Structure formats: structure tokens, C-alpha cells
């Protein structure tokens, strides 16, 4: 009789563990769907003068002018990421921090104007009539040494007054719009004079 009760109780614990694990996985998938469905449109920042920067949703013509490259349409990512508050966790043991019941010490806050601040920062030393295009990617929580920082992953493209452009991926601080890291830098030189010549970068 005792063995039967012990077996039943052990089976119950296993079933409870599997159920909780399934709940956690399902919750993670639901949050991942929220992340995937977030706004991914391009935004234009046009430097009209030293302290005059206009910002608006990029037009189809502008996106055609900059010849949006393949990195703006990444391959389908089937991996399951750790999610917390609708943001992807990145860092050591990230899956251990998906629950909001687990405290994390954040080093910054989320500023809703981070993208506008980033646009101003990135155009600060560029000449008049430079256009900057930013496409928002994933919103992240970066983990390191038991500390965390809110960040935004973006694709950045510059269209210079002479028609040349260059692009790169970047991590942007969610509080002040500062660039934390860049990678995948590319340069493009637009052809002029019916395609027979091109202007140097």
C-alpha cells in the first residue's frame, strides 16, 4: 500500500513538473510572438541644418533610393529566445531570468524617445542634407555580472549628400540613444552619368 501511494505521489510530482515546464515554454512563445509582431518600419532623419533634424516614417521612394540590402530582410529565425517583459534576454544564464519575480539590477531606464536621440547623435558630425535611416530590430535586455541594461538592436543606413551610402548594425542604449556596439559595416558607391562613372566615397 505504501509503495502504491509513493508511486502515485511521485507520478503526480512528475506530471506537475512537466505541466509547469510546458506553461513556461508556452509563455515564452507567446512573448516571442509579441516581439515578432512589433513595429519594424524604417524611420528617416534628415539633417536640414546644424540644429534642424526632421524625423518621419521613411517613404517608399527613399527606401528605393537607398537600395535596402538583404540585411533588412533577415532569414527566418526559428530559435527560441529567453524573453522577459517582451524583450529578448542576452547574456550568461539568460533563461534563468525570464520570470519577473526574479530581481535584476538595471543600469539604465527605457526612454521612449531613444530613437530620436539616436538619430541626433548619429547625425551630429555629418554634413547638411545627410539622411539617416533607422530600422528597429529586437528590444533587448543585456545581462553581465548580475547587472542588466536595456538596449535596442537596429539597422542604420546613411545617405550622403553626394549620393553615396553606408550601413551597419548597431546596439543602441535605450535610455540615451548612444551607440554601444556596431558590426556588419558596408559601403556603397552610387553610379552617376548613366552608370559610366561613380563618385568616390
Secondary structure per residue as TSV (DSSP state, phi and psi in degrees):
chain	resnum	aa	ss	phi	psi
A	1	X	-	360.0	-43.6
A	2	X	H	-63.8	-39.2
A	3	X	H	-63.7	-39.4
A	4	X	H	-64.9	-42.1
A	5	X	H	-66.1	-41.7
A	6	X	H	-63.1	-41.9
A	7	X	H	-64.6	-42.0
A	8	X	H	-63.3	-43.3
A	9	X	H	-65.7	-40.9
A	10	X	H	-64.0	-40.5
A	11	X	H	-64.5	-38.6
A	12	X	H	-63.2	-42.1
A	13	X	H	-63.6	-41.1
A	14	X	H	-63.6	-44.8
A	15	X	H	-62.4	-40.4
A	16	X	H	-65.1	-41.6
A	17	X	H	-62.5	-45.1
A	18	X	H	-62.6	-41.6
A	19	X	H	-62.9	-45.7
A	20	X	H	-63.6	-40.0
A	21	X	H	-64.0	-40.5
A	22	X	H	-64.8	-41.7
A	23	X	H	-60.4	-43.5
A	24	X	H	-64.4	-42.4
A	25	X	H	-65.0	-42.5
A	26	X	H	-65.2	-41.0
A	27	X	H	-62.6	-40.0
A	28	X	H	-64.2	-40.0
A	29	X	H	-66.2	-39.9
A	30	X	H	-62.0	-44.1
A	31	X	H	-66.2	-35.2
A	32	X	H	-63.1	-37.9
A	33	X	H	-64.1	-38.8
A	34	X	H	-61.8	-41.4
A	35	X	H	-63.2	-44.6
A	36	X	H	-65.7	-31.4
A	37	X	T	-87.7	2.8
A	38	X	S	-68.0	165.4
A	39	X	-	-64.2	130.6
A	40	X	-	-125.7	17.7
A	41	X	-	-74.6	160.1
A	42	X	E	-79.7	149.8
A	43	X	E	-127.1	136.2
A	44	X	E	-101.4	138.4
A	45	X	E	-123.9	117.1
A	46	X	E	-111.2	118.2
A	47	X	E	-84.7	99.7
A	48	X	E	-85.0	-28.5
A	49	X	E	-156.6	178.5
A	50	X	T	-55.1	-42.5
A	51	X	T	-117.5	22.3
A	52	X	E	-124.9	99.1
A	53	X	E	-120.1	118.0
A	54	X	E	-91.7	142.1
A	55	X	E	-132.8	140.3
A	56	X	E	-166.4	166.7
A	57	X	E	-66.5	130.2
A	58	X	-	-59.7	141.3
A	59	X	-	-85.9	162.7
A	60	X	H	-62.3	-37.2
A	61	X	H	-64.5	-41.9
A	62	X	H	-62.5	-43.1
A	63	X	H	-66.7	-30.6
A	64	X	H	-70.7	-38.3
A	65	X	H	-63.7	-37.2
A	66	X	T	-89.0	0.6
A	67	X	T	48.8	64.5
A	68	X	-	-46.5	124.0
A	69	X	-	-85.0	179.9
A	70	X	G	-63.1	-24.8
A	71	X	G	-67.8	-16.7
A	72	X	G	-78.2	-13.1
A	73	X	S	-125.7	74.9
A	74	X	-	-67.0	155.5
A	75	X	-	-62.5	156.8
A	76	X	-	-61.1	127.0
A	77	X	-	-101.9	113.3
A	78	X	-	-96.5	2.6
A	79	X	-	-71.5	151.4
A	80	X	-	-98.7	122.1
A	81	X	-	-102.9	150.2
A	82	X	-	-70.7	131.5
A	83	X	E	-123.3	140.2
A	84	X	E	-142.2	124.5
A	85	X	T	53.4	38.7
A	86	X	T	76.5	8.1
A	87	X	E	-118.5	147.2
A	88	X	E	-77.0	133.4
A	89	X	E	-88.2	137.0
A	90	X	E	-137.0	125.3
A	91	X	S	142.5	-179.6
A	92	X	T	-58.4	133.4
A	93	X	T	53.1	39.9
A	94	X	G	-58.7	-35.7
A	95	X	G	-65.9	-17.5
A	96	X	G	-76.6	-10.1
A	97	X	G	-116.2	18.7
A	98	X	-	-70.4	-29.1
A	99	X	S	-79.1	132.8
A	100	X	T	-71.6	-9.0
A	101	X	T	-75.1	-17.7
A	102	X	S	-90.0	120.0
A	103	X	-	-73.4	141.2
A	104	X	-	-129.5	138.2
A	105	X	E	-91.2	109.0
A	106	X	E	-89.3	141.5
A	107	X	S	-94.3	-6.8
A	108	X	S	-151.7	176.8
A	109	X	-	-117.8	172.6
A	110	X	-	-95.8	121.2
A	111	X	-	-103.5	120.3
A	112	X	T	-62.6	-17.1
A	113	X	T	-98.4	18.9
A	114	X	H	-57.2	-37.4
A	115	X	H	-68.5	-40.9
A	116	X	H	-65.4	-40.9
A	117	X	H	-62.9	-39.7
A	118	X	H	-63.4	-42.3
A	119	X	H	-59.5	-44.3
A	120	X	H	-64.6	-43.0
A	121	X	H	-62.6	-43.3
A	122	X	H	-74.6	-21.7
A	123	X	H	-98.3	-2.9
A	124	X	T	-53.9	-43.6
A	125	X	T	-106.3	16.4
A	126	X	S	-94.5	153.6
A	127	X	-	-71.6	163.8
A	128	X	T	-56.4	145.0
A	129	X	T	74.4	10.3
A	130	X	-	-73.4	139.7
A	131	X	E	-112.5	137.8
A	132	X	E	-118.3	132.3
A	133	X	E	-117.8	128.9
A	134	X	E	-122.7	128.0
A	135	X	E	-115.0	119.2
A	136	X	E	-71.7	136.2
A	137	X	E	-108.1	-124.0
A	138	X	E	-86.8	144.5
A	139	X	E	-90.1	133.0
A	140	X	E	-123.8	159.3
A	141	X	E	-122.4	112.1
A	142	X	E	-91.3	126.3
A	143	X	E	-107.0	134.9
A	144	X	E	-162.0	126.1
A	145	X	T	51.7	46.1
A	146	X	T	64.4	16.5
A	147	X	E	-116.7	160.5
A	148	X	E	-138.8	152.9
A	149	X	E	-140.3	134.9
A	150	X	E	-77.5	135.1
A	151	X	E	-146.6	161.6
A	152	X	E	-125.1	132.9
A	153	X	E	-94.9	127.7
A	154	X	E	-137.4	161.8
A	155	X	E	-110.7	126.6
A	156	X	E	-114.5	134.2
A	157	X	E	-133.9	130.6
A	158	X	E	-101.8	137.2
A	159	X	E	-116.7	110.1
A	160	X	-	-80.6	161.3
A	161	X	T	-57.8	-27.9
A	162	X	T	-85.5	2.5
A	163	X	S	97.3	-11.8
A	164	X	-	-75.5	159.0
A	165	X	E	-143.5	156.6
A	166	X	E	-147.6	154.3
A	167	X	E	-136.7	160.5
A	168	X	E	-166.5	161.7
A	169	X	E	-91.5	150.3
A	170	X	E	-148.7	154.1
A	171	X	E	-104.1	127.6
A	172	X	E	-114.0	134.8
A	173	X	E	-66.5	126.6
A	174	X	T	-70.2	-11.2
A	175	X	T	-98.0	-36.6
A	176	X	T	-126.9	-1.3
A	177	X	-	76.0	10.8
A	178	X	-	-77.0	147.4
A	179	X	E	-79.3	126.6
A	180	X	E	-97.7	-31.4
A	181	X	E	-162.8	146.3
A	182	X	E	-132.2	154.7
A	183	X	E	-160.2	171.9
A	184	X	E	56.3	47.6
A	185	X	E	-72.9	135.3
A	186	X	E	-134.6	155.6
A	187	X	E	-129.9	141.9
A	188	X	E	-130.2	139.7
A	189	X	-	-117.2	120.6
A	190	X	-	-80.4	137.9
A	191	X	E	-78.5	144.9
A	192	X	E	-131.5	179.5
A	193	X	T	50.9	55.8
A	194	X	T	60.7	27.4
A	195	X	T	82.9	5.2
A	196	X	T	-86.3	-22.4
A	197	X	E	-136.9	166.2
A	198	X	E	-140.9	149.3
A	199	X	-	-84.0	136.7
A	200	X	-	-66.4	151.5
A	201	X	-	-74.2	360.0
